[in-house]
């Protein structure tokens, strides 16, 4: 069985093995993290799945009143740290944008720690900012600069497809995406059309690219002569989602769509004549 939890409403989903627990949607549960147990909200009740769940992390239990109080305190500390960071960044006149804040009440026995994630157009000397933040928040402060894609993952958002960003929902690793992938898929090379919320090439260009590569490796090229059930003609277009090619017939100039498999066989017969 698996259930899904989220640390923030409409945030990224994390999947856990509920074990003997059967939390309902909306229940607060304890989940293991690198910084110890944290409170999350169950957004998908436990149900049986066909995939193997061995190795999936398990829920630690239902959150009690003390756990909920600690979670509220953490959220309060994060909000205070975010406000203080933005104020001090303006005072120091640094080209930084705060993206997210994380706070740990007890960092391995070293006291509380606040981690501030930010974006910047270039490397920033924030040593004086860290000192002022430490004096203001009365805890150890760390600043970490995020890339454009990591920033989009942390903040979340809606893509051009109308759905939540892939990086904020299920993507765990960023695979290289190149402009060649857009060219192979005959997409318009307009940055506004093929760029994601992060300003980089959309990760989804990678999803269907292997399909286009396999199609182009076996399908006749545009301009090639082929034979179809309706007569001989010339390939004038490809329809990769349909696994077909568009052929203009010699007889009357009309166009027909033929499956790639049938045209590939007819092309070999045509060339052998």
C-alpha positions in Angstrom: 0.0 0.0 0.0 1.0 3.6 -0.6 -0.2 7.0 0.5 0.8 10.5 -0.5 1.6 13.4 1.8 2.5 17.0 1.3 4.3 19.5 3.5 2.5 22.4 1.9 -1.0 22.7 0.5 -0.8 22.2 -3.3 2.9 21.4 -2.8 4.9 18.4 -4.0 3.6 15.0 -3.2 5.7 12.4 -1.4 4.8 8.7 -1.3 5.1 6.6 1.8 4.3 3.1 3.0 1.6 3.6 5.7 2.4 0.3 7.4 -0.3 -0.4 10.0 -1.6 3.1 9.8 -4.7 4.1 7.9 -4.7 7.9 7.8 -7.6 9.7 6.1 -7.2 12.7 3.7 -6.5 15.7 5.8 -4.9 13.9 8.7 -1.5 15.1 10.0 1.1 12.4 10.0 4.8 12.1 11.0 7.3 11.4 8.2 11.0 10.8 8.4 13.4 13.5 7.0 17.1 14.2 7.2 16.4 16.6 10.0 14.2 14.2 12.0 10.4 13.6 12.0 8.3 16.3 10.5 4.5 16.9 10.2 2.9 16.5 6.8 -0.7 16.3 5.6 -2.2 13.2 4.0 -3.6 14.1 0.6 -4.1 10.6 -0.7 -5.4 7.9 1.6 -3.6 4.5 1.6 -4.6 2.2 -1.2 -3.2 -0.8 -2.9 -1.0 -0.3 -5.9 0.4 -2.7 -8.5 4.0 -1.5 -8.2 6.4 -3.0 -5.8 6.6 -0.9 -2.6 9.6 -2.6 -1.0 12.1 0.0 0.0 9.5 2.8 0.3 9.9 5.0 3.4 7.3 4.3 6.1 5.2 6.7 8.1 6.3 7.1 11.7 2.8 7.6 13.1 0.0 10.1 13.4 0.9 13.6 14.6 0.0 14.5 18.1 -0.8 17.9 19.7 2.9 18.4 20.6 3.9 17.6 17.0 1.4 20.0 15.5 2.5 22.7 18.0 6.1 22.2 16.9 5.1 22.4 13.3 3.3 25.7 13.8 6.4 27.0 15.6 8.6 26.0 12.7 6.3 27.8 10.2 6.3 30.9 12.4 10.1 30.9 12.5 10.3 30.4 8.7 8.0 33.4 8.1 10.0 35.6 10.5 13.3 34.5 8.8 11.9 35.3 5.3 10.8 38.8 6.3 14.1 39.5 8.0 16.1 38.2 5.0 14.2 40.3 2.5 14.6 43.4 4.7 18.4 42.9 5.2 18.9 42.1 1.5 17.3 45.5 0.6 19.5 47.3 3.2 22.7 45.6 1.8 21.5 46.3 -1.8 22.3 42.8 -2.9 20.8 41.4 -6.2 19.2 38.4 -4.4 15.7 37.0 -4.4 14.6 34.8 -1.5 12.9 31.6 -2.8 12.4 29.5 0.3 13.4 29.2 4.0 14.0 26.1 6.0 14.3 26.1 9.8 15.5 23.3 12.2 14.8 23.7 15.9 17.8 21.6 16.9 20.5 20.9 14.3 22.4 17.9 15.7 22.7 19.4 19.2 24.2 22.6 17.8 21.0 24.6 18.3 18.6 26.0 15.8 19.6 26.5 12.2 18.0 28.6 9.4 18.7 27.9 5.8 17.7 30.5 3.2 17.5 29.6 -0.5 17.9 32.4 -3.0 18.5 33.1 -6.6 20.8 35.7 -8.1 22.1 36.6 -11.6 25.7 35.9 -10.5 27.8 35.0 -7.5 27.1 37.2 -4.5 29.3 38.1 -1.6 26.8 37.7 1.3 29.2 37.3 4.2 28.0 40.6 5.9 24.4 39.6 5.3 24.9 36.2 7.0 26.4 38.0 10.1 23.4 40.4 10.3 20.9 37.6 9.8 22.6 35.6 12.6 22.4 38.5 14.9 18.7 39.2 14.0 17.4 35.6 14.1 19.7 34.5 17.0 20.6 31.2 15.3 23.0 29.7 12.8 22.2 30.9 9.3 23.2 29.3 6.0 22.5 30.8 2.5 22.3 28.6 -0.6 22.0 29.8 -4.1 19.7 27.9 -6.4 19.7 27.5 -10.2 16.7 28.6 -12.2 15.4 25.1 -12.4 15.8 24.4 -8.7 14.1 27.6 -8.0 11.1 26.6 -10.1 11.0 23.3 -8.4 10.9 24.9 -4.9 8.4 27.6 -5.7 6.1 25.5 -7.9 3.7 26.9 -10.5 1.5 26.1 -13.5 3.1 25.2 -16.8 1.9 26.1 -20.3 0.0 22.8 -20.4 -2.2 24.0 -17.5 -0.9 21.5 -15.0 1.5 21.7 -12.1 5.2 21.9 -13.0 6.7 18.5 -13.5 9.8 19.5 -11.4 7.5 20.4 -8.5 5.5 17.2 -8.6 7.3 14.1 -9.8 10.7 14.8 -11.4 13.6 13.8 -9.2 16.5 14.6 -11.6 17.0 17.2 -14.3 18.1 15.5 -17.5 19.8 17.6 -20.2 17.4 19.2 -22.7 18.8 20.6 -26.0 17.4 22.8 -28.8 18.0 19.8 -31.1 15.1 18.0 -29.3 12.7 20.9 -30.3 14.0 20.8 -33.9 13.5 17.0 -34.1 9.9 17.5 -33.0 9.3 20.3 -35.5 8.4 22.8 -32.8 8.6 26.5 -33.3 12.0 27.8 -32.1 10.3 30.6 -30.2 11.7 30.9 -26.7 8.2 31.8 -25.4 6.8 28.6 -26.8 9.5 26.1 -25.7 10.7 27.6 -22.4 9.3 26.6 -19.0 8.6 28.7 -15.9 12.3 28.7 -15.1 13.2 30.3 -18.4 15.1 27.2 -19.6 14.0 24.7 -22.2 10.9 22.7 -21.0 11.8 19.4 -19.4 8.9 17.7 -21.3 10.8 18.1 -24.6 12.7 15.1 -23.3 9.7 12.9 -22.9 8.7 12.2 -26.5 12.1 12.7 -28.1 13.0 9.0 -28.2 9.7 8.4 -30.1 10.7 10.9 -32.7 14.2 9.4 -33.0 12.8 5.9 -33.6 10.3 7.3 -36.1 12.9 9.2 -38.1 15.3 6.3 -38.1 12.9 4.1 -40.0 10.4 6.4 -41.8 11.0 7.6 -45.3 12.3 11.1 -45.5 10.2 14.0 -46.8 10.6 14.0 -50.6 11.1 10.2 -50.8 9.2 8.2 -53.4 6.9 5.5 -52.0 4.1 3.2 -53.1 0.8 3.1 -51.3 -2.4 1.1 -51.7 -3.8 4.2 -53.5 -0.9 4.4 -55.9 2.7 5.9 -56.1 3.5 9.2 -54.6 5.9 11.4 -52.7 6.2 11.8 -48.9 5.3 15.4 -48.0 4.9 15.2 -44.2 5.2 13.2 -41.0 2.7 12.5 -38.3 4.8 11.1 -35.4 1.9 10.8 -32.9 -0.1 8.7 -35.4 3.0 6.8 -36.5 2.2 7.7 -40.1 3.4 9.7 -43.1 1.5 12.0 -45.5 1.8 11.1 -49.1 0.9 13.2 -52.2 -0.3 10.8 -54.9 1.0 11.2 -58.5 -2.4 10.4 -60.0 -4.5 13.3 -58.9 -2.3 15.3 -56.5 -4.5 14.4 -53.5 -2.9 13.5 -50.1 -3.4 10.4 -48.0 -2.1 9.3 -44.7 -0.4 5.9 -44.5 1.0 4.0 -41.5 4.8 4.1 -41.3 5.1 0.3 -41.4 3.2 0.0 -44.6 5.1 2.8 -46.3 8.5 1.5 -45.2 7.7 -1.8 -46.9 6.3 -0.2 -50.0 9.4 2.1 -50.2 11.7 -0.9 -50.4 9.5 -2.5 -53.1 9.5 0.8 -55.0 13.2 1.2 -54.9 13.8 -2.4 -56.0 11.9 -1.8 -59.2 
